[in-house]
Amino acid sequence: MLNSSQSSDLDISEFDELLNEPEVEKIKAASSRGVPDQTERLNWDFAIAADSQNRHYALETSDALKRVRMEAGRYCRARKNLLEARSRGGLEGTLEKVVATFLAQHGEVDYSPALVILCGPFAFAMSMECDVYYCFERLMSQLDDHFAVHDINEHMSNFLMLFRTLLPDLYSHFEDEEVDFKEWAGSWLKNLLAKELPLDCLLRLWDTYFSTTDGLTLHVYVCLSMLSYCKDSLEELEQSEIRSMLAKLPPVNMDQASPSAFSPSFRHYWAPF
């Protein structure tokens, strides 16, 4: 911020307008003449990112940032019961800044709502934005590595083979009800159940993933375990109800559901690529 001998060409409200509808060159021009007192230096994020050829993506237009902001709002509204203990606005702001910065740093990555969904647990569990960013960035790198050798289609094929073998009655019920496997299984596998599980259940699951050396390789077993855990309920439902339940799983006792993912009966059938 400026000292008593300095002045800014813009007042706080005018500078905030620039940050809300970011055009990098305008922000940099205004910042070069000083930032108004009491203004958070978010402009540094924009200016620093823009100085690299590979960091221009999120700041080329405001459209990407608007989409991130909208998805962050949806994410927090859908989990409002768990956010009573902290500011929803603060969580939305963290999600927006972290995902926008990630896109700016990784120009080859296209925006997807899944980015907000995967970042959400870190934003909820951590108070420092830098910690949220680096954990999120590391997870995205791990997912890239995980799907680099065998793409999502190959993982999907193996998952469905295991589903058909281990849970034949439920698999047949899905077929009878004409449930589209790709509609839900792709999200389950790619996004680590971040969209489908209640947040408290997801945090417990990710505790296990991040505390083991082969955490992501366990995920296919966990997905099968979730189906096994919900099997009786799913077999009583019709197509539209099944789709709704698969998109938004009920609260699950993870300490009861997850151990079956590591049982010999599940792993016995796992066929490595």
Backbone as CSV, one residue per row, in Angstrom:
resi,resn,N_x,N_y,N_z,CA_x,CA_y,CA_z,C_x,C_y,C_z
1,MET,0.837,-1.190,0.000,0.000,0.000,0.000,0.872,1.240,0.000
2,LEU,0.256,2.370,-0.296,0.997,3.606,-0.430,1.298,4.201,0.933
3,ASN,2.447,4.921,1.045,2.703,5.647,2.275,2.142,7.061,2.147
4,SER,2.333,7.873,3.165,1.681,9.182,3.202,2.158,10.120,2.112
5,SER,3.294,9.853,1.512,3.817,10.742,0.478,3.423,10.307,-0.922
6,GLN,2.665,9.195,-1.008,2.285,8.657,-2.305,0.780,8.790,-2.501
7,SER,0.359,8.723,-3.745,-1.071,8.752,-4.027,-1.359,7.850,-5.208
8,SER,-2.599,7.353,-5.258,-3.024,6.520,-6.367,-3.990,7.303,-7.239
9,ASP,-3.968,7.013,-8.559,-4.890,7.692,-9.465,-6.322,7.215,-9.267
10,LEU,-6.511,6.024,-8.677,-7.836,5.450,-8.503,-8.183,5.339,-7.029
11,ASP,-9.483,5.496,-6.708,-9.882,5.220,-5.327,-10.175,3.728,-5.189
12,ILE,-10.522,3.298,-3.971,-10.677,1.862,-3.696,-11.763,1.248,-4.567
13,SER,-12.914,1.920,-4.671,-14.021,1.341,-5.438,-13.672,1.197,-6.916
14,GLU,-12.958,2.169,-7.466,-12.563,2.093,-8.866,-11.561,0.968,-9.099
15,PHE,-10.633,0.808,-8.151,-9.640,-0.261,-8.302,-10.306,-1.634,-8.162
16,ASP,-11.265,-1.746,-7.232,-11.989,-3.010,-7.073,-12.734,-3.382,-8.350
17,GLU,-13.258,-2.388,-9.056,-13.936,-2.672,-10.319,-12.999,-3.319,-11.326
18,LEU,-11.773,-2.854,-11.374,-10.790,-3.450,-12.279,-10.539,-4.909,-11.931
19,LEU,-10.467,-5.225,-10.622,-10.191,-6.587,-10.203,-11.378,-7.507,-10.456
20,ASN,-12.592,-6.958,-10.371,-13.788,-7.769,-10.586,-14.001,-8.099,-12.051
21,GLU,-13.573,-7.252,-12.950,-13.677,-7.508,-14.385,-12.284,-7.367,-14.994
22,PRO,-11.405,-8.347,-14.692,-9.985,-8.141,-14.951,-9.583,-8.045,-16.408
23,GLU,-8.962,-6.921,-16.737,-8.225,-6.762,-17.990,-6.800,-6.450,-17.567
24,VAL,-5.917,-7.381,-17.844,-4.598,-7.359,-17.233,-3.845,-6.061,-17.483
25,GLU,-3.862,-5.577,-18.715,-3.075,-4.387,-19.024,-3.583,-3.169,-18.247
26,LYS,-4.897,-3.065,-18.082,-5.451,-1.955,-17.308,-5.043,-2.058,-15.842
27,ILE,-5.083,-3.288,-15.295,-4.690,-3.496,-13.903,-3.221,-3.140,-13.710
28,LYS,-2.373,-3.586,-14.641,-0.943,-3.305,-14.520,-0.662,-1.808,-14.635
29,ALA,-1.380,-1.132,-15.544,-1.171,0.308,-15.705,-1.575,1.057,-14.446
30,ALA,-2.731,0.662,-13.865,-3.187,1.317,-12.642,-2.269,1.003,-11.472
31,SER,-1.793,-0.237,-11.388,-0.933,-0.648,-10.274,0.416,0.056,-10.312
32,SER,0.889,0.397,-11.502,2.197,1.043,-11.608,2.206,2.411,-10.942
33,ARG,1.009,2.980,-10.754,0.904,4.285,-10.093,0.498,4.154,-8.639
34,GLY,0.509,2.891,-8.139,0.206,2.663,-6.732,-1.158,2.045,-6.532
35,VAL,-1.257,1.218,-5.478,-2.507,0.557,-5.120,-3.133,1.307,-3.958
36,PRO,-4.422,1.619,-4.013,-5.048,2.360,-2.916,-4.913,1.633,-1.574
37,ASP,-4.858,2.388,-0.494,-4.828,1.810,0.845,-6.042,0.908,1.038
38,GLN,-5.861,-0.157,1.826,-6.906,-1.102,2.212,-7.347,-2.000,1.059
39,THR,-6.635,-1.961,-0.035,-6.959,-2.843,-1.160,-6.049,-4.062,-1.126
40,GLU,-6.667,-5.225,-1.132,-5.878,-6.468,-1.149,-5.150,-6.569,-2.480
41,ARG,-3.877,-6.971,-2.441,-3.077,-6.948,-3.671,-3.313,-8.188,-4.531
42,LEU,-4.600,-8.407,-4.876,-4.905,-9.467,-5.825,-4.323,-9.141,-7.189
43,ASN,-4.095,-7.840,-7.433,-3.535,-7.440,-8.729,-2.188,-8.091,-8.992
44,TRP,-1.444,-8.419,-7.918,-0.157,-9.081,-8.107,-0.347,-10.435,-8.788
45,ASP,-1.422,-11.168,-8.375,-1.699,-12.454,-9.016,-1.854,-12.271,-10.516
46,PHE,-2.651,-11.262,-10.918,-2.908,-11.040,-12.325,-1.650,-10.597,-13.061
47,ALA,-0.950,-9.616,-12.480,0.203,-9.044,-13.170,1.327,-10.049,-13.325
48,ILE,1.608,-10.794,-12.247,2.694,-11.776,-12.307,2.360,-12.876,-13.297
49,ALA,1.103,-13.372,-13.260,0.712,-14.435,-14.181,0.803,-13.968,-15.627
50,ALA,0.449,-12.714,-15.848,0.420,-12.213,-17.225,1.802,-11.999,-17.805
51,ASP,2.829,-11.906,-16.969,4.164,-11.648,-17.470,4.830,-12.882,-18.075
52,SER,4.185,-14.024,-17.944,4.733,-15.235,-18.536,3.912,-15.631,-19.752
53,GLN,4.598,-16.047,-20.828,3.881,-16.435,-22.043,2.905,-17.565,-21.781
54,ASN,3.235,-18.450,-20.836,2.413,-19.616,-20.592,1.318,-19.383,-19.562
55,ARG,1.115,-18.125,-19.132,0.162,-17.872,-18.058,-0.960,-16.925,-18.460
56,HIS,-1.193,-16.783,-19.721,-2.147,-15.779,-20.148,-3.580,-16.271,-20.158
57,TYR,-3.807,-17.569,-20.054,-5.113,-18.165,-20.333,-6.259,-17.525,-19.555
58,ALA,-6.171,-17.539,-18.212,-7.311,-17.118,-17.407,-7.579,-15.636,-17.516
59,LEU,-6.604,-14.875,-18.009,-6.753,-13.432,-18.023,-6.925,-12.862,-19.420
60,GLU,-7.011,-13.707,-20.431,-7.259,-13.207,-21.782,-8.617,-12.515,-21.848
61,THR,-9.607,-13.141,-21.244,-10.945,-12.568,-21.159,-11.456,-12.824,-19.763
62,SER,-12.513,-12.130,-19.408,-13.097,-12.342,-18.088,-14.057,-13.525,-18.076
63,ASP,-14.341,-14.118,-19.238,-15.332,-15.185,-19.320,-14.939,-16.388,-18.476
64,ALA,-13.686,-16.802,-18.566,-13.254,-17.963,-17.790,-13.397,-17.705,-16.297
65,LEU,-13.032,-16.493,-15.864,-13.149,-16.165,-14.452,-14.603,-16.137,-14.006
66,LYS,-15.492,-15.666,-14.865,-16.913,-15.664,-14.533,-17.428,-17.086,-14.356
67,ARG,-16.983,-17.982,-15.205,-17.420,-19.383,-15.111,-16.897,-20.031,-13.839
68,VAL,-15.644,-19.741,-13.493,-15.095,-20.248,-12.236,-15.912,-19.716,-11.059
69,ARG,-16.205,-18.416,-11.097,-16.958,-17.782,-10.013,-18.349,-18.402,-9.863
70,MET,-19.009,-18.642,-10.978,-20.350,-19.239,-10.940,-20.315,-20.650,-10.376
71,GLU,-19.327,-21.437,-10.795,-19.229,-22.817,-10.304,-18.863,-22.845,-8.827
72,ALA,-18.002,-21.925,-8.398,-17.653,-21.840,-6.978,-18.890,-21.530,-6.137
73,GLY,-19.737,-20.638,-6.643,-20.979,-20.325,-5.938,-21.896,-21.529,-5.845
74,ARG,-22.029,-22.250,-6.949,-22.865,-23.461,-6.941,-22.316,-24.497,-5.974
75,TYR,-20.999,-24.668,-5.989,-20.365,-25.647,-5.105,-20.680,-25.345,-3.642
76,CYS,-20.552,-24.096,-3.253,-20.772,-23.722,-1.856,-22.245,-23.792,-1.473
77,ARG,-23.121,-23.401,-2.373,-24.554,-23.481,-2.074,-24.995,-24.913,-1.866
78,ALA,-24.439,-25.839,-2.651,-24.816,-27.244,-2.532,-24.320,-27.867,-1.233
79,ARG,-23.379,-27.213,-0.569,-22.799,-27.751,0.665,-22.961,-26.771,1.824
80,LYS,-24.009,-25.974,1.773,-24.180,-24.879,2.742,-24.298,-25.372,4.181
81,ASN,-24.843,-26.574,4.379,-24.999,-27.072,5.748,-23.662,-27.296,6.443
82,LEU,-22.635,-27.616,5.666,-21.313,-27.845,6.244,-20.492,-26.574,6.346
83,LEU,-20.986,-25.496,5.770,-20.195,-24.267,5.714,-20.606,-23.258,6.766
84,GLU,-21.458,-23.660,7.715,-21.922,-22.720,8.718,-20.793,-22.214,9.593
85,ALA,-19.788,-23.051,9.791,-18.693,-22.687,10.705,-17.714,-21.695,10.075
86,ARG,-17.814,-21.450,8.794,-16.897,-20.521,8.150,-17.627,-19.720,7.075
87,SER,-17.025,-18.665,6.649,-17.655,-17.772,5.683,-17.769,-18.443,4.323
88,ARG,-19.008,-18.534,3.843,-19.191,-19.088,2.504,-18.513,-18.213,1.465
89,GLY,-18.622,-16.888,1.668,-17.974,-15.977,0.738,-16.478,-16.164,0.710
90,GLY,-15.882,-16.430,1.888,-14.444,-16.672,1.936,-14.056,-17.920,1.191
91,LEU,-14.863,-18.967,1.305,-14.579,-20.212,0.595,-14.736,-20.025,-0.906
92,GLU,-15.781,-19.319,-1.306,-15.967,-19.046,-2.732,-14.787,-18.265,-3.293
93,GLY,-14.326,-17.273,-2.532,-13.197,-16.470,-2.993,-11.937,-17.292,-3.139
94,THR,-11.703,-18.200,-2.187,-10.530,-19.069,-2.269,-10.607,-19.969,-3.489
95,LEU,-11.765,-20.576,-3.717,-11.934,-21.436,-4.884,-11.693,-20.664,-6.178
96,GLU,-12.257,-19.479,-6.242,-12.113,-18.674,-7.448,-10.654,-18.335,-7.720
97,LYS,-9.952,-17.865,-6.696,-8.566,-17.440,-6.898,-7.645,-18.616,-7.199
98,VAL,-7.850,-19.733,-6.483,-6.966,-20.883,-6.676,-7.153,-21.488,-8.062
99,VAL,-8.400,-21.698,-8.472,-8.641,-22.310,-9.784,-8.210,-21.359,-10.911
100,ALA,-8.492,-20.070,-10.757,-8.070,-19.102,-11.780,-6.551,-19.059,-11.886
101,THR,-5.861,-19.088,-10.746,-4.400,-19.079,-10.773,-3.856,-20.356,-11.394
102,PHE,-4.490,-21.491,-11.093,-4.068,-22.758,-11.691,-4.191,-22.694,-13.212
103,LEU,-5.307,-22.162,-13.707,-5.491,-22.042,-15.149,-4.469,-21.090,-15.755
104,ALA,-4.151,-20.026,-15.022,-3.158,-19.080,-15.518,-1.775,-19.705,-15.589
105,GLN,-1.467,-20.562,-14.627,-0.155,-21.211,-14.587,-0.055,-22.384,-15.563
106,HIS,-1.202,-22.928,-15.957,-1.211,-24.107,-16.826,-2.075,-23.805,-18.046
107,GLY,-1.502,-23.073,-18.971,-2.241,-22.616,-20.131,-2.767,-23.724,-21.014
108,GLU,-2.227,-24.936,-20.880,-2.683,-26.048,-21.709,-3.960,-26.685,-21.162
109,VAL,-4.375,-26.305,-19.972,-5.550,-26.893,-19.332,-6.788,-26.074,-19.677
110,ASP,-7.823,-26.736,-20.162,-9.099,-26.070,-20.437,-9.940,-26.040,-19.168
111,TYR,-10.708,-24.974,-19.020,-11.572,-24.887,-17.845,-12.629,-25.982,-17.879
112,SER,-12.892,-26.557,-16.712,-13.969,-27.518,-16.524,-14.517,-27.334,-15.118
113,PRO,-15.826,-27.485,-14.918,-16.380,-27.399,-13.563,-15.733,-28.383,-12.597
114,ALA,-15.180,-29.485,-13.131,-14.524,-30.477,-12.274,-13.343,-29.880,-11.519
115,LEU,-12.725,-28.841,-12.057,-11.606,-28.211,-11.362,-12.055,-27.629,-10.027
116,VAL,-13.191,-26.969,-10.023,-13.722,-26.410,-8.778,-14.084,-27.525,-7.810
117,ILE,-14.702,-28.572,-8.332,-15.132,-29.688,-7.488,-13.935,-30.380,-6.843
118,LEU,-12.848,-30.541,-7.592,-11.654,-31.194,-7.042,-10.880,-30.281,-6.102
119,CYS,-10.997,-28.982,-6.299,-10.317,-28.027,-5.425,-11.072,-27.831,-4.114
120,GLY,-12.382,-28.038,-4.147,-13.230,-27.744,-3.002,-12.792,-28.344,-1.673
121,PRO,-12.471,-29.639,-1.615,-12.063,-30.222,-0.339,-10.824,-29.563,0.261
122,PHE,-9.882,-29.168,-0.578,-8.692,-28.480,-0.071,-9.063,-27.107,0.485
123,ALA,-9.937,-26.386,-0.234,-10.348,-25.068,0.225,-11.107,-25.158,1.541
124,PHE,-11.865,-26.218,1.713,-12.624,-26.399,2.948,-11.714,-26.782,4.116
125,ALA,-10.704,-27.608,3.834,-9.891,-28.175,4.909,-8.710,-27.307,5.312
126,MET,-8.308,-26.362,4.460,-7.096,-25.586,4.710,-7.406,-24.096,4.784
127,SER,-6.680,-23.385,5.621,-6.935,-21.960,5.803,-6.052,-21.078,4.930
128,MET,-4.902,-21.570,4.507,-3.967,-20.780,3.706,-4.180,-21.072,2.222
129,GLU,-4.404,-20.010,1.451,-4.637,-20.196,0.021,-3.452,-20.841,-0.690
130,CYS,-2.250,-20.526,-0.237,-1.072,-21.127,-0.882,-1.068,-22.640,-0.673
131,ASP,-1.500,-23.100,0.519,-1.580,-24.538,0.772,-2.643,-25.182,-0.116
132,VAL,-3.782,-24.508,-0.236,-4.851,-25.012,-1.100,-4.334,-25.152,-2.527
133,TYR,-3.642,-24.118,-3.002,-3.166,-24.135,-4.391,-2.185,-25.283,-4.637
134,TYR,-1.183,-25.404,-3.799,-0.143,-26.396,-4.080,-0.645,-27.822,-3.895
135,CYS,-1.568,-28.054,-2.953,-2.161,-29.388,-2.827,-3.039,-29.705,-4.032
136,PHE,-3.823,-28.729,-4.462,-4.664,-28.918,-5.645,-3.818,-29.164,-6.891
137,GLU,-2.774,-28.373,-7.048,-1.897,-28.544,-8.208,-1.250,-29.925,-8.199
138,ARG,-0.837,-30.379,-7.030,-0.213,-31.699,-6.928,-1.207,-32.809,-7.265
139,LEU,-2.443,-32.665,-6.783,-3.454,-33.668,-7.117,-3.692,-33.717,-8.617
140,MET,-3.788,-32.561,-9.264,-4.009,-32.543,-10.703,-2.856,-33.210,-11.446
141,SER,-1.640,-33.008,-10.948,-0.482,-33.659,-11.547,-0.558,-35.177,-11.365
142,GLN,-0.974,-35.617,-10.180,-1.105,-37.053,-9.931,-2.172,-37.675,-10.819
143,LEU,-3.279,-36.967,-11.003,-4.331,-37.479,-11.878,-3.851,-37.562,-13.323
144,ASP,-3.097,-36.559,-13.757,-2.530,-36.607,-15.112,-1.648,-37.839,-15.284
145,ASP,-0.800,-38.091,-14.285,0.082,-39.262,-14.338,-0.723,-40.554,-14.317
146,HIS,-1.778,-40.552,-13.502,-2.603,-41.755,-13.333,-3.268,-42.172,-14.639
147,PHE,-3.710,-41.171,-15.422,-4.413,-41.453,-16.675,-3.512,-41.352,-17.901
148,ALA,-2.229,-41.101,-17.688,-1.324,-40.929,-18.824,-1.051,-42.240,-19.552
149,VAL,-0.837,-43.302,-18.794,-0.495,-44.583,-19.404,-1.730,-45.270,-19.980
150,HIS,-2.819,-45.227,-19.219,-4.078,-45.848,-19.653,-5.178,-44.816,-19.482
151,ASP,-5.838,-44.481,-20.576,-6.788,-43.373,-20.523,-8.086,-43.790,-19.831
152,ILE,-8.997,-42.834,-19.732,-10.228,-43.062,-18.989,-11.054,-44.181,-19.602
153,ASN,-11.001,-44.361,-20.910,-11.773,-45.429,-21.543,-11.291,-46.800,-21.114
154,GLU,-9.977,-46.954,-20.980,-9.439,-48.230,-20.518,-9.798,-48.478,-19.055
155,HIS,-9.705,-47.419,-18.240,-10.114,-47.552,-16.840,-11.596,-47.893,-16.739
156,MET,-12.402,-47.285,-17.586,-13.828,-47.553,-17.591,-14.103,-49.012,-17.934
157,SER,-13.434,-49.521,-18.928,-13.633,-50.917,-19.337,-13.307,-51.878,-18.212
158,ASN,-12.193,-51.640,-17.527,-11.814,-52.502,-16.418,-12.800,-52.391,-15.252
159,PHE,-13.246,-51.166,-14.979,-14.212,-50.969,-13.904,-15.510,-51.722,-14.191
160,LEU,-16.012,-51.619,-15.410,-17.266,-52.278,-15.755,-17.113,-53.795,-15.750
161,MET,-15.938,-54.283,-16.138,-15.691,-55.718,-16.062,-15.768,-56.199,-14.616
162,LEU,-15.140,-55.452,-13.713,-15.181,-55.800,-12.295,-16.605,-55.688,-11.735
163,PHE,-17.306,-54.649,-12.129,-18.688,-54.453,-11.687,-19.545,-55.654,-12.097
164,ARG,-19.428,-56.043,-13.336,-20.217,-57.169,-13.847,-19.849,-58.476,-13.142
165,THR,-18.576,-58.644,-12.814,-18.108,-59.890,-12.188,-18.467,-59.959,-10.707
166,LEU,-18.278,-58.858,-10.000,-18.418,-58.872,-8.543,-19.825,-58.566,-8.053
167,LEU,-20.570,-57.803,-8.850,-21.932,-57.417,-8.444,-22.897,-57.705,-9.601
168,PRO,-23.020,-58.981,-9.985,-23.796,-59.309,-11.195,-25.268,-58.937,-11.102
169,ASP,-25.874,-59.092,-9.922,-27.300,-58.771,-9.785,-27.547,-57.271,-9.968
170,LEU,-26.710,-56.455,-9.367,-26.863,-55.011,-9.509,-26.567,-54.578,-10.939
171,TYR,-25.565,-55.170,-11.541,-25.222,-54.852,-12.931,-26.403,-55.174,-13.848
172,SER,-27.013,-56.329,-13.643,-28.159,-56.725,-14.470,-29.339,-55.783,-14.249
173,HIS,-29.518,-55.348,-12.999,-30.598,-54.403,-12.707,-30.379,-53.090,-13.448
174,PHE,-29.151,-52.615,-13.484,-28.831,-51.395,-14.225,-29.137,-51.580,-15.717
175,GLU,-28.789,-52.737,-16.237,-29.065,-53.006,-17.650,-30.567,-53.049,-17.912
176,ASP,-31.306,-53.702,-17.022,-32.760,-53.790,-17.185,-33.405,-52.407,-17.158
177,GLU,-32.870,-51.528,-16.328,-33.405,-50.179,-16.206,-32.793,-49.217,-17.234
178,GLU,-31.931,-49.745,-18.089,-31.280,-48.964,-19.142,-30.528,-47.755,-18.582
179,VAL,-29.801,-47.989,-17.502,-28.952,-46.959,-16.921,-27.681,-46.855,-17.756
180,ASP,-27.356,-45.660,-18.189,-26.161,-45.434,-19.005,-24.937,-45.434,-18.095
181,PHE,-24.094,-46.458,-18.214,-22.927,-46.588,-17.347,-21.965,-45.409,-17.515
182,LYS,-21.799,-44.958,-18.753,-20.847,-43.875,-18.997,-21.301,-42.563,-18.376
183,GLU,-22.594,-42.412,-18.195,-23.127,-41.163,-17.664,-22.614,-40.859,-16.263
184,TRP,-22.426,-41.912,-15.461,-22.005,-41.699,-14.069,-20.610,-42.243,-13.779
185,ALA,-20.234,-43.346,-14.409,-18.963,-43.987,-14.057,-17.763,-43.132,-14.426
186,GLY,-17.858,-42.372,-15.522,-16.748,-41.511,-15.908,-16.427,-40.487,-14.836
187,SER,-17.463,-39.834,-14.297,-17.257,-38.853,-13.237,-16.722,-39.515,-11.969
188,TRP,-17.264,-40.656,-11.612,-16.771,-41.373,-10.423,-15.272,-41.639,-10.536
189,LEU,-14.849,-42.112,-11.692,-13.450,-42.514,-11.851,-12.512,-41.317,-11.997
190,LYS,-12.929,-40.310,-12.765,-12.037,-39.176,-13.047,-11.925,-38.213,-11.870
191,ASN,-13.013,-38.043,-11.128,-13.070,-36.973,-10.127,-13.047,-37.475,-8.690
192,LEU,-12.677,-38.739,-8.500,-12.456,-39.289,-7.157,-13.666,-39.137,-6.246
193,LEU,-14.868,-39.214,-6.830,-16.127,-39.101,-6.089,-16.311,-37.730,-5.437
194,ALA,-15.551,-36.743,-5.903,-15.616,-35.408,-5.298,-16.961,-34.741,-5.536
195,LYS,-17.623,-35.093,-6.619,-18.925,-34.507,-6.936,-20.056,-35.266,-6.265
196,GLU,-19.897,-36.562,-6.071,-21.010,-37.414,-5.671,-21.130,-37.623,-4.158
197,LEU,-20.016,-37.713,-3.458,-20.055,-37.993,-2.021,-20.322,-36.722,-1.219
198,PRO,-21.047,-36.822,-0.107,-21.120,-35.682,0.813,-19.712,-35.273,1.242
199,LEU,-19.519,-33.994,1.493,-18.168,-33.471,1.720,-17.475,-34.132,2.898
200,ASP,-18.184,-34.363,4.006,-17.528,-34.978,5.158,-17.083,-36.404,4.848
201,CYS,-17.874,-37.130,4.060,-17.482,-38.480,3.647,-16.280,-38.433,2.713
202,LEU,-16.291,-37.456,1.813,-15.178,-37.321,0.870,-13.875,-37.015,1.587
203,LEU,-13.922,-36.134,2.580,-12.703,-35.802,3.326,-12.141,-37.046,3.994
204,ARG,-13.024,-37.883,4.548,-12.559,-39.120,5.183,-11.920,-40.061,4.153
205,LEU,-12.518,-40.146,2.974,-11.966,-41.007,1.927,-10.605,-40.501,1.476
206,TRP,-10.500,-39.188,1.262,-9.223,-38.647,0.805,-8.143,-38.738,1.890
207,ASP,-8.526,-38.789,3.156,-7.541,-39.072,4.209,-6.783,-40.354,3.879
208,THR,-7.538,-41.355,3.444,-6.928,-42.646,3.106,-6.093,-42.548,1.839
209,TYR,-6.623,-41.894,0.826,-5.897,-41.791,-0.434,-4.542,-41.104,-0.258
210,PHE,-4.527,-40.013,0.486,-3.309,-39.214,0.587,-2.338,-39.731,1.640
211,SER,-2.751,-40.698,2.427,-1.859,-41.244,3.450,-1.235,-42.565,3.011
212,THR,-1.535,-43.006,1.783,-0.960,-44.244,1.263,-0.217,-43.946,-0.038
213,THR,0.781,-44.735,-0.309,1.620,-44.472,-1.487,0.897,-44.766,-2.793
214,ASP,-0.087,-45.675,-2.752,-0.801,-46.037,-3.986,-2.261,-45.622,-3.902
215,GLY,-2.503,-44.446,-3.303,-3.870,-44.018,-3.035,-4.785,-44.030,-4.244
216,LEU,-4.336,-43.476,-5.362,-5.213,-43.385,-6.518,-5.503,-44.749,-7.140
217,THR,-4.588,-45.694,-6.983,-4.846,-47.029,-7.529,-5.935,-47.757,-6.739
218,LEU,-6.222,-47.277,-5.527,-7.291,-47.885,-4.735,-8.669,-47.432,-5.187
219,HIS,-8.709,-46.373,-5.988,-9.988,-45.715,-6.227,-11.008,-46.615,-6.916
220,VAL,-10.570,-47.423,-7.853,-11.527,-48.291,-8.545,-12.196,-49.238,-7.565
221,TYR,-11.456,-49.712,-6.557,-12.033,-50.595,-5.551,-13.028,-49.850,-4.671
222,VAL,-12.710,-48.609,-4.377,-13.622,-47.807,-3.564,-14.933,-47.585,-4.309
223,CYS,-14.855,-47.320,-5.606,-16.083,-47.144,-6.396,-16.938,-48.411,-6.353
224,LEU,-16.297,-49.548,-6.483,-17.031,-50.810,-6.393,-17.604,-51.011,-4.992
225,SER,-16.843,-50.605,-4.006,-17.302,-50.715,-2.632,-18.530,-49.839,-2.378
226,MET,-18.548,-48.640,-2.965,-19.718,-47.771,-2.824,-20.952,-48.424,-3.438
227,LEU,-20.790,-49.056,-4.595,-21.906,-49.755,-5.215,-22.384,-50.910,-4.348
228,SER,-21.447,-51.633,-3.777,-21.803,-52.748,-2.901,-22.542,-52.256,-1.659
229,TYR,-22.064,-51.142,-1.106,-22.655,-50.573,0.099,-24.097,-50.112,-0.159
230,CYS,-24.354,-49.585,-1.368,-25.678,-49.057,-1.714,-26.527,-50.059,-2.497
231,LYS,-26.034,-51.264,-2.640,-26.655,-52.252,-3.531,-28.134,-52.466,-3.242
232,ASP,-28.480,-52.719,-1.996,-29.878,-53.032,-1.663,-30.803,-51.879,-2.022
233,SER,-30.371,-50.671,-1.742,-31.197,-49.505,-2.074,-31.316,-49.323,-3.576
234,LEU,-30.215,-49.463,-4.292,-30.221,-49.266,-5.735,-31.112,-50.282,-6.445
235,GLU,-31.147,-51.498,-5.947,-31.947,-52.543,-6.593,-33.449,-52.330,-6.421
236,GLU,-33.834,-51.431,-5.532,-35.243,-51.108,-5.330,-35.698,-49.926,-6.185
237,LEU,-34.771,-49.310,-6.901,-35.071,-48.065,-7.601,-35.259,-48.278,-9.098
238,GLU,-35.970,-47.327,-9.721,-36.105,-47.297,-11.170,-35.057,-46.360,-11.754
239,GLN,-35.038,-46.284,-13.086,-33.928,-45.606,-13.767,-33.660,-44.192,-13.265
240,SER,-34.679,-43.351,-13.253,-34.451,-41.949,-12.874,-33.969,-41.835,-11.436
241,GLU,-34.484,-42.691,-10.561,-34.066,-42.671,-9.161,-32.634,-43.178,-9.005
242,ILE,-32.277,-44.187,-9.795,-30.904,-44.694,-9.775,-29.934,-43.598,-10.209
243,ARG,-30.270,-42.913,-11.288,-29.402,-41.845,-11.783,-29.220,-40.753,-10.737
244,SER,-30.294,-40.404,-10.065,-30.206,-39.373,-9.025,-29.324,-39.817,-7.871
245,MET,-29.458,-41.069,-7.462,-28.670,-41.575,-6.340,-27.196,-41.685,-6.695
246,LEU,-26.891,-42.098,-7.918,-25.500,-42.209,-8.349,-24.838,-40.840,-8.485
247,ALA,-25.645,-39.811,-8.795,-25.112,-38.463,-8.933,-24.939,-37.774,-7.590
248,LYS,-25.698,-38.213,-6.603,-25.611,-37.625,-5.267,-25.790,-38.733,-4.241
249,LEU,-24.676,-39.332,-3.871,-24.714,-40.470,-2.958,-25.173,-40.039,-1.565
250,PRO,-25.847,-40.928,-0.861,-26.272,-40.601,0.504,-25.080,-40.626,1.448
251,PRO,-25.248,-40.096,2.658,-24.159,-40.215,3.651,-23.756,-41.668,3.843
252,VAL,-22.465,-41.895,3.859,-21.920,-43.253,3.943,-20.965,-43.319,5.122
253,ASN,-21.053,-44.393,5.887,-20.070,-44.640,6.939,-18.807,-45.155,6.258
254,MET,-17.855,-44.265,6.034,-16.679,-44.623,5.248,-15.832,-45.689,5.921
255,ASP,-15.850,-45.738,7.253,-15.069,-46.758,7.948,-15.673,-48.141,7.754
256,GLN,-16.969,-48.196,7.441,-17.595,-49.480,7.132,-17.522,-49.801,5.651
257,ALA,-17.672,-48.774,4.819,-17.745,-49.003,3.379,-16.382,-49.213,2.747
258,SER,-15.393,-48.430,3.159,-14.094,-48.469,2.491,-13.311,-49.762,2.681
259,PRO,-13.340,-50.409,3.860,-12.511,-51.612,4.010,-12.760,-52.684,2.965
260,SER,-14.018,-52.788,2.458,-14.268,-53.817,1.457,-13.495,-53.558,0.170
261,ALA,-13.082,-52.304,-0.030,-12.298,-51.979,-1.218,-10.929,-52.634,-1.196
262,PHE,-10.471,-53.009,-0.009,-9.142,-53.598,0.125,-9.207,-55.104,0.383
263,SER,-10.404,-55.668,0.290,-10.560,-57.087,0.617,-10.012,-57.948,-0.508
264,PRO,-9.556,-59.153,-0.167,-9.021,-60.061,-1.194,-10.031,-60.381,-2.283
265,SER,-11.332,-60.432,-1.940,-12.328,-60.796,-2.950,-12.400,-59.770,-4.060
266,PHE,-12.169,-58.492,-3.721,-12.165,-57.466,-4.753,-10.866,-57.527,-5.543
267,ARG,-9.759,-57.571,-4.861,-8.463,-57.499,-5.540,-8.158,-58.763,-6.336
268,HIS,-8.761,-59.869,-5.959,-8.517,-61.115,-6.669,-8.891,-60.998,-8.139
269,TYR,-9.930,-60.200,-8.415,-10.431,-60.090,-9.772,-9.788,-58.953,-10.567
270,TRP,-8.938,-58.176,-9.890,-8.346,-57.043,-10.599,-7.374,-57.524,-11.668
271,ALA,-7.637,-57.126,-12.887,-6.770,-57.523,-13.997,-5.930,-56.337,-14.418
272,PRO,-4.639,-56.318,-14.076,-3.811,-55.196,-14.494,-3.800,-55.062,-16.010
273,PHE,-3.603,-53.822,-16.462,-3.557,-53.575,-17.902,-2.378,-54.306,-18.518
